[in-house]
Amino acid sequence: MTTLPDSVRAKVVALASDVLADLAPNDVPPSLRPVAKFAPAKRARLGANAIAAALESDAGFRQHVLQAASAADPALAEALETGTVPPAAEPADVAAMAYLLRPAGWEKIVESAASSLRAGAEEERRARESAAIERIREQLDAARASARETRATMKAEIDRLKAENATLRRRLQETRQRLEETRARDKQEYDTVEKDLADSRAALRSAETEARRLRSRLAESDQALEAARRSGRTERSLETARLALLLDTLTEAAAGLRRELALPASSLQPADTVDAVDPKPAQPPQGRARSGDEPAYLDELLTMPRVHMIVDGYNVTKTAWSAMPLEAQRTRLIQGLSALAARTGAEITCVFDGADVAAPPPVAPAQGVRVRFSAPGQSADELIRRMVGAEPEGRPVVVVSSDREVAAAARRPGGRAVEAVALVGLLAR
């Protein structure tokens, strides 16, 4: 391709790229058919070399581009056809049109336009350089002015620092004098303290001697007090023996008098001697036996005085909330038992199986509920039986479990066994 300035070459390639999009497929040069498929923004950028080569070698394609350029600027095309270069025309437009039109002497026209472009570029470069030089001069002047201000500021700062240094030196001298005076006072106070300490040690030795003398006298006083106590205890024992003998004498005299008078044993009370009509004894109420799975039955049992309810924990939770994790089961049961203990005042112990765990899991404390885990290797059933056995016979004990062996532990005087569902129903109220 004929050497063109970069601006002229870019203008020709951009014009050809626009024309390429409007050509019929048969009019597109074979080398540019792949380029014609590019997007408009990429066609002139990625296919610039191929478009420039096609313009140089394919006169038909160049003619299509010339027609588009002539339609855009017909006056310039007409002037170049007659060999005239309009004086007001842009050199880049003149060079591009001359390259496409190629009239007689078009190389000279392109070269002249290129020279004009180079001259313009050189002039523009010189203008930019002049402007840059002017900016540098302005910056230099500003820097010089700033340096002068900085020197003035630094001189003032140096004067201030000198004055401050003189002040600090004066203060340092005064501080040293005060330090010397303080050291002298400290030495004097130290000597005074040493003297006081010696006096105190002498007083301490004297006090220790007096304390030993007082301890000796105190020991003698303790011995005398102990002797007095022993004498007092002997006298009190004698008086106690005499009083006991007197009481025994009175008791035996009263018993002898009862035997002498032959008083019979009687259960008659003074109120029984008053005439009145005795009521007929009421018939005992007829009712059905209470079932161990009724919440109401368990609620009645918890009203007994000093009742102790022992709960088989996992037996209850797996009956009611088997789908929940074990931690959630324990928490829900213990919270329900705490509310039940607050309402009834009963003593409640909840036992969980800990035979298969090395250490019992943490459990949040609950008011009124004793929580226990069985020891490793021991089942909760065994722990419940031991707790029931530890209670005195006759105390009300209620065992809550659906396990028959655990419920059998409640078979003792005062013991009751209820099903796990009874407690679940009572907690659900």
Residue pairs with C-beta under 8 A, 6 or more apart in sequence:
1 52
1 53
1 55
1 56
2 56
2 99
2 107
2 110
4 12
4 95
4 99
4 110
4 114
5 92
5 95
5 113
5 114
5 117
5 118
7 92
7 117
8 92
8 95
8 96
8 99
8 110
8 113
8 114
8 117
9 52
10 44
10 48
11 92
11 93
11 96
12 52
12 55
12 65
12 96
12 99
12 100
13 44
13 48
13 51
13 52
13 55
14 44
15 65
15 68
15 69
15 96
16 51
16 54
16 55
16 61
16 65
17 40
17 43
17 44
17 47
17 51
18 40
18 68
19 64
19 65
19 68
20 28
20 32
20 35
20 36
20 43
20 51
21 36
21 40
21 43
23 36
23 64
25 33
27 60
27 61
27 64
28 36
28 61
29 54
29 58
29 60
29 61
31 50
31 53
31 54
32 47
32 50
32 51
32 54
32 61
34 47
35 43
35 46
35 47
35 50
35 51
36 43
38 46
38 47
43 51
44 51
54 61
55 61
55 62
55 65
55 100
62 100
65 100
66 77
66 100
66 101
69 77
69 96
69 97
69 100
70 77
70 97
70 101
73 93
73 97
75 86
76 86
76 89
76 93
76 94
76 97
77 97
77 101
79 85
79 86
79 89
80 94
80 97
80 98
80 101
80 103
80 106
80 109
81 101
81 103
83 103
83 104
83 105
85 94
85 109
85 112
86 94
91 112
91 113
91 114
91 116
91 117
91 120
92 113
92 117
94 109
94 113
95 109
95 110
95 113
95 114
95 117
98 106
98 109
98 110
98 113
99 106
99 110
103 109
290 297
290 300
291 297
292 407
292 416
292 417
292 418
292 419
292 422
293 418
293 419
293 421
293 422
294 422
294 425
295 422
295 423
295 425
295 426
295 429
297 418
297 422
298 398
298 400
298 418
298 422
298 423
298 426
299 344
299 426
301 307
301 309
301 396
301 398
301 416
301 418
302 309
302 340
302 344
302 346
302 398
303 344
304 396
305 396
306 347
306 395
306 396
307 346
307 347
307 396
307 397
307 398
308 346
308 347
308 348
308 349
308 391
308 395
308 396
308 397
308 398
309 346
309 347
309 348
309 349
309 397
309 398
309 399
309 400
310 349
310 351
310 384
310 387
310 388
310 397
310 398
310 399
310 400
311 333
311 337
311 348
311 349
311 350
311 351
311 400
311 401
311 423
312 351
312 380
312 381
312 384
312 399
312 400
312 401
312 402
312 403
312 406
312 420
313 330
313 333
313 350
313 351
313 352
313 353
313 380
314 326
314 329
314 352
314 353
314 380
315 401
315 402
315 403
315 406
315 420
316 333
316 400
316 401
316 420
316 423
316 424
317 324
317 326
317 329
317 330
317 332
317 333
318 329
319 402
319 420
319 421
319 424
320 420
320 424
321 328
321 329
321 332
324 332
327 361
330 352
330 361
330 363
331 363
331 364
333 350
333 427
334 350
334 363
334 364
334 366
334 369
334 371
335 366
336 427
337 348
337 350
337 366
337 368
337 369
337 427
338 366
338 367
338 368
338 369
339 427
340 346
340 348
340 426
340 427
341 347
341 348
341 367
341 368
341 369
342 367
342 368
347 370
348 368
348 369
348 370
349 369
349 370
349 371
349 372
349 387
350 369
350 370
350 371
350 372
351 372
351 373
351 374
351 380
351 383
351 384
351 387
352 360
352 371
352 372
352 373
352 374
352 380
353 373
353 374
353 379
353 380
354 360
354 373
354 374
354 375
354 376
354 378
354 380
355 374
355 375
355 376
355 377
355 378
355 379
355 380
356 376
357 373
357 376
358 376
360 373
363 371
365 371
372 383
374 380
374 382
374 383
375 383
381 403
381 405
381 406
381 409
384 399
384 401
384 406
384 409
385 406
385 409
388 397
388 399
388 409
388 410
388 412
388 415
389 409
391 397
393 412
393 413
393 414
394 413
394 414
395 414
396 414
396 415
396 416
397 410
397 412
397 414
397 415
397 416
398 410
398 415
398 416
398 417
398 418
399 406
399 407
399 409
399 410
399 415
399 416
399 417
399 418
400 417
400 418
400 419
400 420
400 422
400 423
401 407
401 417
401 419
401 420
402 419
402 420
402 421
407 417
408 417
409 415
409 417
410 416
410 417
411 417
